[in-house]
Amino acid sequence: MSTVTGVGSSSYLGSQVASSSSMGKSEFLNLLVTQLSNQDPLNPMDNQQFAAQLAQFSSLELMTNMQGTLEDNLAASQSVATALQGGMAADLAGSTVTALDDRVVLADGAATLRWETETTPASLEIEILDSTGSVVRRQTLSSPEDSVWSWDGTNGSGEELADGTYTISLSATDSAGEDVTVRPLWSGRVDSVRFREGVPYLVSRGEEFTLGQVSEVSADEEDGSPAQDARNDWNW
């Protein structure tokens, strides 16, 4: 009597899986049908083993479907969030916003510096840096009750500096000499909204800001000119 050589449940299926880097639903079913068709009739596949393979396949298919659903939901959520951000940014055009930012624009030889602190400091030091990172002006304020200072656009030697965008660095201490947290602020009118790769940027005086930087939105009026902001004109 001739010997019938069957296809083992693990050896055949394992070799076929190893030959491919990925296997989908159709490939799995084809392999399973081939395995059943070529099994040794004298040593058929164990029912428990067959059921275990089907259970593994069902679990794999469920996880794959769940992953696809999660990816679709994530993409949809990102699209909705982007659309909402775009709408919010567009609504801010023409409004005056206050943003957490360390830039200040010197225009016509004048600029207004703003900041916020948790408590009123006993002393606050201002450093103004140019585009190269060099300090062009340093000023110390004693007991600054108002969080604003008008800069006349001169350096430490009294020379007038060119108009443009500068960076400010602030440090403050209380009466005990302990550091006080101080954050520089930008205040200005949103002239336009610019989109890059779907992300909205608020444009104020030629500088860009994200919605995440905005801490306050005020009435539709230009706020930030030296005349309006001279609430605390420190002389030096």
C-alpha positions in Angstrom: 0.0 0.0 0.0 1.4 3.4 -0.9 2.0 5.9 1.8 0.0 9.1 1.7 2.0 12.1 2.8 -0.2 14.9 4.3 0.5 18.5 4.9 1.1 19.2 8.6 -1.0 21.9 10.1 2.0 23.8 11.4 4.8 23.0 9.0 3.0 23.9 5.8 1.2 26.9 7.1 4.3 28.2 8.8 6.4 27.9 5.7 3.9 29.8 3.6 3.6 32.5 6.2 7.4 32.8 6.4 7.6 33.3 2.6 5.6 36.5 2.8 6.2 39.5 4.9 2.5 40.3 5.3 -0.6 38.3 5.0 -4.2 39.5 4.7 -7.6 38.0 5.1 -7.7 36.3 1.7 -4.2 34.9 1.9 -5.0 33.4 5.3 -8.2 31.8 4.1 -6.5 30.4 1.0 -3.8 28.8 3.1 -6.3 27.4 5.5 -8.3 25.8 2.7 -5.1 24.5 1.1 -4.1 23.0 4.4 -7.5 21.3 4.8 -7.5 20.0 1.3 -4.0 18.5 1.6 -4.2 17.1 5.1 -3.2 13.5 5.7 -6.5 11.5 5.8 -4.8 9.0 8.2 -3.8 11.9 10.5 -6.3 14.7 10.0 -6.0 18.1 11.7 -7.0 18.2 15.3 -10.4 19.9 15.8 -9.1 22.0 18.7 -6.1 23.1 16.7 -8.4 24.1 13.8 -10.6 26.0 16.1 -7.6 27.8 17.7 -6.4 28.9 14.3 -9.9 30.3 13.4 -10.0 32.1 16.8 -6.6 33.7 16.2 -7.7 34.8 12.7 -10.9 36.3 14.1 -8.9 38.2 16.8 -6.4 39.4 14.2 -9.2 40.6 11.8 -11.0 42.4 14.7 -7.8 44.2 15.7 -7.1 45.2 12.1 -10.6 46.6 11.7 -10.3 48.5 15.0 -7.0 50.0 14.0 -8.5 51.1 10.7 -11.5 52.6 12.5 -9.3 54.5 14.9 -7.1 55.9 12.1 -10.2 57.1 10.3 -11.6 58.7 13.4 -8.3 60.3 14.2 -8.0 61.7 10.7 -11.6 63.0 10.9 -10.9 64.6 14.3 -7.8 66.3 13.0 -9.7 67.7 10.0 -12.5 69.0 12.3 -9.9 70.6 14.7 -8.1 72.2 11.8 -11.4 73.6 10.4 -12.3 75.0 13.8 -8.9 76.6 14.3 -9.2 78.2 10.9 -12.6 79.6 11.7 -11.5 80.9 15.1 -8.4 82.5 13.6 -10.5 84.2 10.8 -12.9 85.6 13.4 -10.0 87.3 15.1 -9.0 89.4 12.1 -9.4 93.0 13.0 -9.4 92.3 16.8 -6.7 93.3 19.2 -5.0 90.3 20.8 -2.5 89.8 23.7 -0.1 86.9 23.1 2.7 85.3 25.1 5.7 86.4 23.0 9.1 88.1 23.5 9.1 90.1 20.3 8.6 93.9 20.1 8.4 96.0 16.9 10.2 99.4 17.0 8.3 101.7 14.6 9.0 105.4 14.1 11.5 105.3 16.9 9.0 104.1 19.6 7.8 100.8 21.0 5.8 99.6 24.0 7.0 96.6 26.1 4.4 94.6 28.0 4.7 91.7 30.5 2.7 89.9 33.2 3.7 88.7 36.6 2.0 86.7 39.4 2.9 89.3 42.0 4.2 92.9 41.7 8.0 92.7 41.7 10.2 95.0 43.6 12.6 95.3 40.7 12.4 94.3 37.0 15.3 94.3 34.5 14.6 94.7 30.8 17.1 93.6 28.1 16.4 94.4 24.5 18.2 92.3 21.9 18.7 92.9 18.2 18.5 90.2 15.5 22.0 89.0 16.2 21.2 88.4 19.9 23.3 91.3 21.1 21.9 93.4 24.0 21.3 96.9 22.7 19.5 98.3 25.7 19.3 97.4 29.4 16.9 99.1 31.8 16.0 98.5 35.4 12.7 99.5 36.8 12.0 99.9 40.5 8.6 98.8 41.9 6.9 98.6 38.4 3.2 98.6 39.3 2.0 98.8 35.7 3.2 96.0 33.4 4.2 98.3 30.6 7.1 100.4 29.6 7.6 102.8 26.7 10.9 102.6 24.8 12.1 105.6 22.8 14.1 103.4 20.5 17.6 104.4 21.7 20.4 102.1 22.9 22.4 102.4 26.1 24.4 105.3 24.7 21.3 107.3 23.7 21.7 106.6 20.0 18.6 106.0 17.9 18.3 102.4 16.6 16.8 101.3 13.3 13.1 100.4 13.2 12.4 96.7 13.1 11.7 93.6 15.3 13.6 93.2 18.5 13.5 90.6 21.3 13.1 91.3 25.0 14.4 89.4 28.0 12.9 90.1 31.4 13.9 89.2 34.9 12.2 90.2 38.2 12.7 89.9 41.9 10.6 90.6 45.0 11.5 92.6 48.1 13.3 89.5 49.5 15.4 89.1 46.4 13.6 86.0 45.3 12.9 85.5 41.6 9.4 86.5 40.3 8.0 84.7 37.2 7.6 87.3 34.5 6.3 86.6 30.9 6.7 89.0 28.0 3.6 89.9 26.1 2.7 91.1 22.6 -0.3 93.3 22.1 -1.5 94.4 18.7 -4.2 94.3 16.1 -4.6 91.2 13.9 -4.1 92.5 10.4 -4.7 89.2 8.6 -4.7 85.4 9.0 -2.2 83.3 7.1 -2.5 79.6 6.4 0.4 77.2 5.9 -0.3 73.5 5.4 -3.7 74.1 6.9 -2.4 75.7 10.1 -3.6 79.2 10.8 -1.3 82.0 11.9 -2.3 85.4 13.1 -0.4 88.2 11.5 0.1 91.4 13.5 2.6 94.1 12.4 4.2 91.6 10.0 4.8 89.0 12.8 3.1 85.6 13.0 1.5 84.1 16.1 -0.3 80.8 16.7 -3.7 80.6 18.4 -2.0 78.8 21.3 -0.1 82.0 22.1 -3.2 84.2 22.5 -4.1 84.9 26.1 -6.6 87.7 25.6 -8.8 89.2 22.9 -10.1 92.7 23.2 -12.3 95.1 21.2 -11.8 96.0 17.6 -9.4 98.8 18.0 -5.7 99.3 17.5 -4.0 98.8 20.9 -0.3 99.1 21.2 0.6 102.6 19.9 3.0 104.6 22.2 0.3 107.2 22.8 -2.2 104.7 24.0 0.2 102.6 26.0 2.0 105.3 27.9 0.3 104.4 31.2 3.7 104.1 32.9 6.3 106.2 31.1 9.5 105.5 32.9 12.1 108.2 32.4 15.8 107.4 32.5 
